Amino acid sequence: MDTDTPPSAPLDYPLPIRDRLARKPITPKELQILQMLAQGMRNKEISIRAAISHNTVKVHLRRIFQKLGVSTRADAKIVAMQRGLIS
């Protein structure tokens, strides 16, 4: 037996948060935020239009990025369009 290979995790082992979020669908509120992002709105504009705080916009965007597997606003727009989430 190779002692350098770590044992594999059991199948019921909890997934890291990033992997769990990637498997969840975009919520209606996140979709609303994503559509505004795709229109070129900045966080402050989104917060005013969606009637939520600036920090809440940041939280939504972070979760959207994780769910789409991206790290930029431009990539989020592209992936969302490719998946048919926005037009």
Long-range contacts (C-beta under 8 A, 24 or more apart in sequence): 18-66, 21-63, 21-66, 21-67, 22-66, 22-67, 22-69, 24-67, 25-67, 26-64, 26-67, 26-68, 26-85, 29-60, 30-60, 30-63, 30-64, 30-67, 31-85, 31-86, 33-57, 33-60, 33-61, 33-64, 34-64, 34-76, 34-80, 34-85, 34-86, 35-86, 37-61, 37-64, 37-73, 37-76, 37-77, 38-77, 38-80, 38-81, 38-86
